Amino acid sequence: MDTIPKLFLKNVREHGHRVALREKDLGIWKRLTWSDYYEHVQDFAMGLKALGFKPGDKVSILGDNCCEWLYADIAAQSLHGIAVGIYPTDVASQVKYILKNSDSKFVVSRDQEQVDKVLQVKDELPLLKKVIVIDMKGLRRYKDPLIISFHEMEKMGRTLQEQMPNFFEETIRSTRAEEVAIIVYTSGTTGDPKGAMISHKGMISMVRGLSQVLEFRSNDSVVSVLPLCHIAERMFSLIFPMYVGYTVNFAESVNTLQEDMKEISPTAFLNVPRIWEKMHSNIIIRMQDAIFVKRWVFKAMVPIGERVSRYKLENKPVPLLWRFLRWIAYFSLFRALRNQLGLLQTRIFVSGAAPLSPDLVKFYHSVGVPVRECYGMTEMSGISFMPKDHEIRVGGVGKPIPGVEFKLGKDGEIFQKGDSVFVGYYGSPQATQESIVDGWLHTGDVGQVDEEGILYLTDRKKDIIITAGGKNIAPSEIENKLKFSPFIKEAIVIGDRRKYLSCLIQIDLENVSNWAQNNKLAYTTYKSLATHPEVYKLIGKEVEEVNKHFSRVETIKKFKILEKELDPDDEELTATMKVKRAVIEKKFKDIIEAMY
């Protein structure tokens, strides 16, 4: 099977009556079998066909994760078309950019909020034919001829299916590996997002290689957490399920995610560092507020976990005594902790999209959550480096998956090659030529390899700081150390071409608020809290503690606490919560200059 739709057809034939999707609505889990899944995709695809969809046409999908997101994605691919994801947090101007840049003729919108963004910019989108709406609540009085409901589309599709009963399946069987299946827009940390064209061959090659490292099973279950337009979530909610046949679950909302996780208890959990950091902060704060006995158990058991995890991370056998103590620690603390996180049944824990703090890796391993860091990028169709169980190392991202070659440039830049390399950037041949040279993808990331052949990431090549004294410093290492503090949500180290390092810090509102209340400090807003002298002292102590772990030239000499929270809507963060350094340095230029 060499395309995603062909794998889909195979799963329908082999697992027709098994559960493929679960979606929670009003507290009740709704189950859809592979046969149900197929019917929805077929009806929607035929609805697109009825509206004049042609091979090569693009369908953009705008909204939170849901079953219909996947129906539209696979339907477009099945008709030799291309699915384009748009972050639900994007504002109208960003939505317009992607719809226009991708030449999308159709856009699937989740609800009124997303429809309003499209209608606001529709006059600048001459190619747009229809806005297909999943949830019509609040839209009954909208008279725009562009709008059609998802339900109506499926109804049209069923009518056409009766007239052309063999068309859909025959079209799936005619899909080819070389065809572009999806366009994934990069997060745009250094400028306008670029649309990376990914073929069926790229996705199948990636998942085939990764399946030889991670042991996924057909009875596995995952919770769809990250935005589906992100390549990482596309892998776990679309590509892997099609390859293996496991179940994807959609939480009711972000607010109910923790409860939904406990109900589902997924067997695999992938997330970005910000979520792992948040979960760690919640554990630490909860323990600080717990009764004496619980605090005592936590302080007594975690060191046992640390000792055992150290043996495992160094690939050494665990002595019998420590295995016995670890067993006690598991049943007295770690089991309850994993259950609280909704990760009791989880076998596979993965962190991706950005480096995870070494301290966080050690912490999670010590409490029985053996998270592994992977390395990948949109332009490699997803993951290209993943450690096997015995290759998990602090700071390491493992070895390349089967099918991927790599080498390091003179400056440590990582080059990659293989069938999973993307086709190119849509409408940007020059950017494509700069990115792929002689078949090698120039990643822009810097790394080093140890004697075992395990890759360690240093930083983004463009983010490396060269001080006025000529010292090369990787800011992410310092930033991750700072963000390990439950009181620091974001840290941006500054210092390129300057005499010393400084830092912009965003406090964690929830945790610092709790600390302020416990210390009887008066405040009203985020700004009043961030500018409080006692909060400055608190963060100063955290910075001093981090400075102890670095050489003199790598220490933070001055810092400023930001008086506002960084926000994707203000284009300070990407949708996956990565800092846009160029925007930050420009927007807070006066604050930065004041530190020098």
Secondary structure, 3 states (H helix, E strand, C coil): CCCHHHHHHHHHHHHCCCEEEEEEECCEEEEEEHHHHHHHHHHHHHHHHHCCCCCCCEEEEECCCCHHHHHHHHHHHHCCCEEEEECCCCCHHHHHHHHHHCCCCEEEECCHHHHHHHHHHHHHCCCCCEEEECCCCCCCCCCCCCEEEHHHHHHHHHHHHHHCCCHHHHHHHCCCCCCEEEEEECCCCCCCCCEEEEEHHHHHHHHHHHCCCCCCCCCCEEEECCCCCCHHHHHHHHHHHHHHCCEEEECCCCCCHHHHHHHHCCCEEEECHHHHHHHHHHHHHHHHHCCHHHHHHHHHHHHHHHHHHHHHHCCCCCCHHHHHHHHHHHHHHHHHHHHHHCCCCCCEEEECCCCCCHHHHHHHHHCCCCCEECEEEHHHCEEEEECCHHHCCCCECCEECCCEEEEECCCCEEEEEECCCCCEECCCHHHHHHHEECCEEEEEEEEEECCCCCEEEEEEHHHCEECCCCCEECHHHHHHHHHCCCCEEEEEEECCCCCCEEEEEEECHHHHHHHHHHCCCCCCCHHHHHCCHHHHHHHHHHHHHHHCCCCHHHCEEEEEECCCCCCHHHCCECCCCCECHHHHHHHCHHHHHHCC
